[in-house]
Amino acid sequence: MRKIALTVFLIAAVSGMLLAQQNYRWKATLADSVTADGFYNIVVTPEIGAKLQDGYADIRIVDASNQEVPFIQKTEEANFSDTRFKEYPIVSNEIIDKCCTKLTIKNPAKKPINNICFVLKNSDAVKVYQILGSDDSINWFAVKQFDVFYNQYSETDTKVVSYVNFPLTDYLYYRFDLTDRGYWDETRWNFWHQDRWSYPVNVLKAGYYETYLKEGIYQSVPAPAIAQKDSAAVKTSFIKISFADNYIINRIRFHVTGPRYYKRSVTIARKETDVQRNKIYYNPIGTIELNSYSLNEFDFSFFREKEFYLIIENNDNRPLKVEQAEAWQLTRYLKTYLEKGQRYALIYSDSADTAPVYDLQYFADSIPVILPTLAVEKTDRHVPALKEIMIDNHTSWYESKLVVWLSIIGLIAILSFMSWKMLNEMKKK
């Protein structure tokens, strides 16, 4: 029984040693431009991405000691909204002692508006106000006769944002009269005696928030080779699109020549072989439409085919000619903290690897939005499967794969001998 237990233990040890050897097949040294300690963006180029799993799980950052450096992956969004504060010019801000504040702003474009956003110094104050409108700043007209201005103060910031709503109008000038005499008792405004007053609120800016729809940043992918064959018999064109590597594609544009006006249905297909039937067929994976009134540009959330076909239905029309194709992918970054003077590298491409789990993910909110970019040197090189990936040439004996493999061979020999001996003993019994 002891011998069986020992055998099981040795088998587990061998399995553990085999699993511990990560087979990263490629390495790229990062440019020596870490000028200060801090967070950096490392751009994963299309050439590196082509060697990775779909989710980019098999990529690591290592330092000169071959220690992993934590990072967070970030991929550009195809489209996203960005909100910006746009100011209205403050024409005048007149504070009348023991009376009121008269704030005049200008709406230069005379856009129809129904609200204004005020940025105020933090305070806990309640005011009553009226809003007037004018096109010449001389003759004023009522916009909002009476309302209560609540300034919601902040516990964490010295500035607060307050919105004032009013009927839709398009005056060139708006005047806000805020009284500093009296108090609000939750039901009505009570005017104080002329010898009593409250202090004004401090208005820093007036404006509005505008939302923009922005497009993510793309990287160009090396252009594919194109081969076309037109079949008059089935009135169909077969265009073979071949990329040099297994790139991820998020956008592709086809440059097409042909008749002045065209509108063709296109099937994107993968060419496959039925071994049993010894038959080649096209497996559809999507559809698009080529149109003379468009750029013939198409976006994909995820598309990864090193080689595919466009099958164009021509019907009775003259075939189109796909002259060229351009492709792009959304930029993917590795956000990481690097130290000045250190050298770093990327090791990647291991089909059996899983995504790393770092504590840094819990501090993602602390990483600045805008970061300096660290370039990847173009001298990527293939790393033999049995050679340890190191930044320098110094490898400890216990890290050497040669030693590991010799140990494995030795353990297999021991296991074989023990198994043979156990069988002989069992036969004798």
C-alpha positions in Angstrom: 0.0 0.0 0.0 2.9 2.3 0.8 4.4 1.7 -2.6 1.0 2.6 -4.3 0.8 5.8 -2.3 4.4 6.7 -3.2 3.6 6.1 -6.9 0.6 8.4 -6.8 2.6 11.1 -5.1 5.4 10.9 -7.7 2.8 11.1 -10.5 1.2 14.2 -8.9 4.7 15.8 -8.6 5.4 15.2 -12.2 2.1 16.6 -13.3 2.6 19.6 -11.1 6.0 20.3 -12.6 4.6 20.0 -16.1 1.7 22.4 -15.4 4.1 24.8 -13.7 6.0 25.4 -17.0 4.3 28.2 -18.8 5.0 28.1 -22.6 5.0 31.8 -23.6 6.3 31.7 -27.1 6.9 35.4 -27.8 8.6 38.3 -26.1 8.7 42.0 -26.7 10.9 44.4 -24.9 9.3 47.7 -23.9 11.0 51.0 -24.8 13.3 52.4 -22.1 11.2 55.5 -21.5 10.0 55.1 -18.0 11.0 58.6 -16.9 9.3 58.5 -13.5 7.5 56.2 -11.1 3.8 56.1 -12.0 1.1 54.6 -14.1 1.6 54.0 -17.8 -0.5 52.8 -20.8 1.2 50.0 -22.8 -0.5 49.7 -26.2 -1.0 46.1 -27.4 -0.3 46.3 -31.1 -2.3 44.2 -33.6 0.8 42.1 -34.3 1.0 41.1 -30.6 -2.8 40.7 -30.3 -2.7 38.3 -33.3 -0.7 35.8 -31.1 -3.0 36.0 -28.2 -6.2 34.2 -27.1 -9.5 35.9 -27.9 -9.7 37.5 -24.4 -6.0 38.3 -24.3 -5.6 36.1 -21.2 -2.1 34.9 -22.2 0.0 38.1 -21.8 2.1 39.2 -18.9 4.4 42.1 -18.0 7.7 41.1 -16.4 10.5 43.1 -15.0 14.3 42.5 -15.2 14.0 39.9 -12.4 11.3 38.0 -14.4 8.7 39.0 -11.8 5.2 39.6 -13.0 4.0 43.2 -12.9 0.3 43.7 -12.2 -1.8 45.4 -14.9 -5.4 46.1 -15.9 -6.7 45.6 -19.4 -8.6 48.4 -21.1 -10.2 48.3 -24.5 -11.4 51.4 -26.4 -15.2 51.6 -26.9 -16.5 51.9 -30.4 -18.7 54.8 -29.4 -19.0 56.6 -26.0 -20.5 59.7 -24.7 -18.5 62.5 -23.2 -20.0 65.4 -21.2 -18.4 68.8 -21.1 -19.4 72.0 -19.2 -19.8 75.0 -21.5 -19.9 78.4 -19.9 -22.3 81.3 -20.6 -20.5 84.7 -20.3 -21.4 86.5 -17.1 -22.1 90.1 -18.2 -22.5 91.4 -14.7 -22.8 90.1 -11.1 -24.1 93.1 -9.0 -24.5 92.5 -5.3 -26.6 95.3 -3.8 -25.9 95.7 -0.1 -28.9 94.7 2.2 -31.0 94.0 -0.9 -30.3 91.4 -3.5 -28.0 89.9 -6.1 -28.6 90.7 -9.8 -26.7 88.3 -12.1 -26.9 88.8 -15.9 -25.6 86.2 -18.3 -25.5 86.1 -22.1 -26.8 83.4 -24.4 -24.5 84.3 -27.4 -26.1 81.9 -29.9 -29.6 82.7 -28.8 -30.3 79.0 -28.5 -33.7 78.0 -27.1 -32.9 77.0 -23.5 -35.0 76.0 -20.5 -32.4 75.6 -17.8 -29.1 77.0 -16.6 -26.5 75.3 -14.4 -24.7 77.3 -11.7 -21.4 76.4 -10.1 -21.4 77.9 -6.6 -19.1 78.1 -3.7 -20.3 75.5 -1.2 -22.9 76.9 1.2 -26.2 76.0 3.0 -28.5 78.7 1.9 -32.0 79.2 0.5 -33.0 82.2 -1.7 -36.0 83.4 -3.6 -35.4 84.5 -7.1 -37.0 85.7 -10.3 -35.8 85.4 -13.9 -36.0 88.1 -16.6 -35.2 87.9 -20.3 -34.0 90.6 -22.8 -32.6 90.9 -26.3 -30.9 94.3 -25.6 -30.2 94.2 -21.8 -32.4 97.3 -21.5 -36.0 96.2 -21.8 -36.6 93.2 -19.6 -39.5 90.7 -19.6 -40.7 88.1 -17.2 -39.5 84.5 -17.7 -40.1 83.1 -14.2 -41.8 85.3 -11.6 -41.1 83.6 -8.3 -39.3 80.4 -7.2 -37.1 79.1 -4.3 -33.5 78.5 -4.9 -32.2 75.6 -2.8 -28.4 75.3 -2.6 -27.7 71.7 -1.8 -24.4 71.8 0.0 -21.6 69.2 -0.2 -19.8 67.3 2.5 -16.8 66.6 0.4 -16.3 69.4 -2.1 -15.9 73.2 -1.9 -18.0 73.7 -5.0 -21.6 72.6 -5.8 -23.7 72.5 -8.9 -27.3 73.8 -8.9 -29.8 73.8 -11.8 -32.5 76.4 -12.4 -35.4 75.4 -14.7 -37.7 77.8 -16.5 -40.0 78.0 -19.6 -38.3 77.4 -23.0 -37.1 80.8 -24.3 -34.4 82.2 -26.6 -33.4 85.5 -25.2 -29.9 86.9 -25.7 -29.7 88.0 -22.0 -31.0 86.5 -18.8 -31.1 88.2 -15.4 -31.5 86.4 -12.1 -32.6 88.5 -9.2 -31.9 86.7 -5.9 -33.2 88.5 -2.8 -31.0 88.6 0.3 -33.8 90.0 2.6 -36.0 87.5 4.4 -36.1 83.8 5.0 -38.1 80.7 3.7 -40.1 78.8 6.3 -41.0 75.9 3.9 -44.4 77.4 3.1 -43.8 81.0 2.3 -41.2 83.8 2.1 -41.0 86.1 5.1 -39.4 89.5 4.5 -37.3 90.8 7.3 -37.2 94.3 8.5 -35.0 96.6 6.4 -32.3 96.4 9.0 -31.9 92.6 8.6 -30.6 90.7 5.6 -28.8 87.5 4.7 -25.6 87.3 2.8 -25.4 86.5 -0.9 -24.3 83.2 -2.5 -21.0 83.1 -4.4 -21.7 82.3 -8.1 -18.5 81.1 -9.8 -19.8 80.0 -13.2 -23.0 79.7 -15.2 -23.5 77.4 -18.2 -24.7 74.0 -19.3 -23.5 70.5 -19.8 -23.3 69.3 -23.4 -23.0 65.6 -24.3 -20.9 64.5 -27.2 -20.9 61.1 -28.9 -17.2 60.2 -29.5 -15.6 57.4 -31.4 -12.9 55.2 -29.9 -9.3 55.1 -31.0 -8.5 52.5 -33.6 -5.2 50.9 -34.8 -4.6 50.0 -38.4 -4.2 46.3 -39.1 -1.9 45.2 -42.0 -3.9 45.0 -45.2 -5.0 41.6 -46.4 -4.3 40.0 -49.8 -7.3 39.7 -52.1 -8.0 37.1 -54.8 -11.3 37.2 -56.8 -13.0 34.7 -59.0 -16.3 35.5 -60.9 -18.6 32.8 -61.9 -21.0 33.6 -64.8 -22.7 30.2 -64.3 -24.0 31.0 -60.8 -23.9 34.8 -61.3 -21.7 35.0 -58.2 -18.3 36.5 -57.3 -16.0 34.8 -54.7 -13.5 37.1 -53.1 -10.9 35.5 -50.9 -9.6 37.8 -48.1 -6.4 36.6 -46.5 -4.7 38.3 -43.6 -1.0 37.7 -42.7 -2.0 36.7 -39.1 -5.0 36.0 -36.9 -5.9 39.6 -36.2 -8.9 40.8 -34.3 -11.0 43.1 -36.6 -13.4 45.7 -35.4 -13.7 47.7 -38.6 -13.2 46.9 -42.3 -13.6 48.9 -45.4 -13.7 47.6 -48.9 -12.7 49.7 -51.9 -15.0 48.6 -54.8 -15.1 49.4 -58.5 -17.9 48.6 -60.9 -21.1 50.2 -62.3 -22.0 53.7 -61.2 -24.9 52.4 -59.2 -24.9 49.1 -57.3 -26.5 47.5 -54.3 -25.4 43.9 -53.7 -26.1 41.4 -50.9 -22.8 39.8 -49.6 -22.3 36.7 -47.5 -19.2 36.5 -45.3 -18.3 32.9 -45.2 -15.6 30.5 -44.1 -14.3 27.9 -46.5 -14.4 24.4 -45.0 -14.0 20.8 -46.0 -16.2 17.9 -45.3 -13.6 15.1 -45.0 -16.2 12.3 -45.0 -17.9 13.4 -48.2 -14.6 14.9 -49.6 -16.5 18.1 -50.4 -15.6 21.8 -50.0 -18.4 24.2 -48.9 -18.8 27.8 -47.6 -20.1 28.2 -44.1 -21.8 31.6 -43.7 -20.8 33.6 -40.6 -22.4 37.0 -41.5 -24.0 39.2 -44.1 -23.3 42.8 -45.3 -24.4 45.0 -48.2 -22.1 46.8 -50.7 -23.7 50.0 -51.9 -22.5 52.7 -54.3 -23.8 55.4 -51.9 -21.8 54.3 -48.9 -18.2 53.9 -47.8 -18.6 50.2 -47.7 -17.3 50.3 -44.1 -18.5 47.8 -41.6 -18.1 47.6 -37.8 -17.9 44.4 -35.7 -17.9 43.9 -32.0 -15.6 41.0 -32.5 -14.4 39.4 -35.8 -11.4 37.1 -36.0 -10.8 35.2 -39.2 -7.4 34.9 -40.8 -9.0 33.9 -44.0 -12.6 34.4 -45.2 -14.6 34.9 -48.4 -17.0 37.5 -49.6 -19.7 35.8 -51.8 -21.4 38.5 -53.8 -24.7 37.8 -55.5 -24.5 39.6 -58.9 -27.8 38.4 -60.4 -27.8 39.9 -64.0 -25.4 42.7 -63.2 -21.8 43.2 -64.1 -19.5 41.8 -61.3 -18.0 44.3 -58.8 -14.3 44.3 -58.3 -12.9 44.5 -54.7 -9.6 46.3 -55.3 -8.5 46.7 -51.7 -9.5 46.3 -48.1 -8.5 48.3 -45.0 -8.9 47.0 -41.5 -8.7 48.4 -38.0 -9.1 47.2 -34.4 -10.0 49.1 -31.3 -6.9 49.9 -29.3 -6.3 47.8 -26.2 -4.1 49.0 -23.4 -2.4 47.4 -20.4 -2.5 49.9 -17.5 0.3 49.3 -15.1 2.5 50.9 -12.5 6.2 51.1 -13.5 9.3 52.3 -11.8 11.9 54.7 -13.1 15.1 53.0 -14.4 13.6 49.5 -14.6 13.4 47.5 -17.8 10.2 45.7 -18.7 9.1 43.2 -21.3 5.9 41.5 -22.5 5.8 37.7 -22.6 2.8 36.3 -24.4 1.1 33.6 -26.5 0.3 30.5 -24.4 -2.9 28.8 -25.6 -3.3 26.9 -22.2 -2.9 30.0 -20.0 -5.7 31.7 -18.0 -6.1 35.4 -17.2 -4.1 36.7 -14.2 -5.8 37.9 -11.1 -4.1 41.0 -9.5 -5.1 43.1 -6.5 -4.7 46.2 -8.8 -8.2 45.6 -10.1 -9.6 46.8 -6.8 -7.8 50.2 -7.2 -8.9 50.9 -10.8 -10.7 54.1 -9.7 -7.5 55.5 -8.4 -5.7 55.2 -11.8 -5.7 58.5 -13.7 -7.7 58.6 -16.9 -5.0 60.2 -19.0 -1.7 58.3 -18.9 1.6 58.5 -20.7 2.0 55.8 -23.3 4.9 53.4 -23.3 5.8 52.0 -26.8 6.6 48.4 -27.5 9.8 47.8 -29.5 9.3 46.2 -32.8 12.0 43.6 -32.2 9.6 40.8 -31.2 11.2 37.5 -31.4 10.2 33.9 -31.3 11.1 32.0 -28.1 11.8 28.3 -28.4 9.4 26.2 -26.4 12.1 24.6 -24.2 14.0 27.8 -23.5 13.2 29.9 -20.4 12.1 33.4 -21.2 14.4 35.8 -19.3 15.2 39.5 -19.6 18.9 38.8 -18.9 21.1 35.8 -19.4 21.3 34.7 -15.7 19.0 31.7 -15.0 19.0 29.9 -11.6 19.4 26.2 -11.8 15.9 25.6 -10.4 14.4 27.8 -13.1 16.1 26.0 -16.0 13.8 23.9 -18.2 16.7 21.6 -19.0 17.0 20.6 -15.3 13.2 20.3 -15.1 13.0 17.9 -18.1 15.9 15.8 -16.9 14.1 15.5 -13.5 10.9 14.5 -15.3 12.8 11.8 -17.3 14.4 10.5 -14.1 11.0 10.3 -12.3 9.5 8.4 -15.2 12.3 5.9 -15.1 11.8 5.5 -11.3 8.1 5.0 -11.8 8.6 2.4 -14.5 11.0 0.5 -12.3 8.7 0.6 -9.3 5.7 -0.5 -11.4 7.7 -3.5 -12.9 8.9 -4.5 -9.4 5.3 -4.3 -8.0 4.0 -6.6 -10.8 6.7 -9.1 -10.1 5.9 -9.2 -6.4 2.2 -9.6 -7.1 3.0 -12.6 -9.4 5.0 -14.3 -6.7 2.1 -13.9 -4.2 
